Amino acid sequence: MANRAKNKRQTKAVSIVGKSKSRFSFFRESIEELRKAQWPTRREAFRLSLLVMAVCAAVGGILGVLDYGFTKLLTELLLGG
């Protein structure tokens, strides 16, 4: 058990500094990764967009009703009618 603790203390940090990259290598690598991605079909993207809009509308409606209810409740409590 003592050897493990001793070995852990002796480990060295790995240096991240490597070969120098060009300033535009990030963009080149990003484009390469985007080409590897599996993109949804136009139909899937449309259906998922409709789903997102429906969920946003539902959450917005629920929050609107709650806001209206709390506003009415506080108006009644604070102003007495």
N, C-alpha and C positions, 0 to 999 in steps of 0.2 A: 504494500500500500504506500509505503514511503517513496518507493521508486517512481510511482505514477505522479505523485505530487512534485517530486524533483524534476521529472521530465516535463511537466506542464510549465514549470518556471523557466526552463531552459529553452522553450520554443521561441523562435524569433519571428517578428512581424514580417509579412511578405510585402515587398516593395511593389507598388502599383506602377511606378514609373517604368515605362517601357519605351518602345521605339516612338519617335516623334510622328504624330499624325498631321496631315494637312488640315487647314482650317475648314475645308469643305467635305472632309471625310464623313462627318456626322450626317450631312444631307445625302450623300451617296449611300451610306449604310441604311439610312431611314427609308430611302426609296427601295432598296433591295428588300428590306423587311416588309414593306407594304406590298410588294409583288408576291411575297410568299404567303400573305394572309389569304384566307378563304372568305371572299366577300359574298354577302347574300345576293340572291337574284333580285331583279327589279320588283317582282311580285312579293317576295318576302319582305323587302324593305318597305314597300307600300303598306302591307298588312301590319307590320310592326309599328310603323309611323301612326297608323290609325289607332292602334292599341294604346300607344303613348298618349295621343290626343284625348282618347276616351278616358283614360285614367286621370289625366290632368283635369279634365272637365268635371269628373266625379269628385275628385279631391277638392277642387275649387268650389264646387257646389256645397259640399259638406262643410267646408270652412266658412263659406258665406252664410250658411244657415246658422252655424254656431256663433259667428260674429254678430249676426242680427239678434239672436236670442240673448246673448250676454249683454249686448247694448241695451236692449229693452229691459232686462232684469236690473242692470245697474241704474238705468234711468228711473225705474220704479222705486228702487231702494234709496237712492240718493236724493231725488227730487220729490218723491212722494206722489208721483202721478203726473 
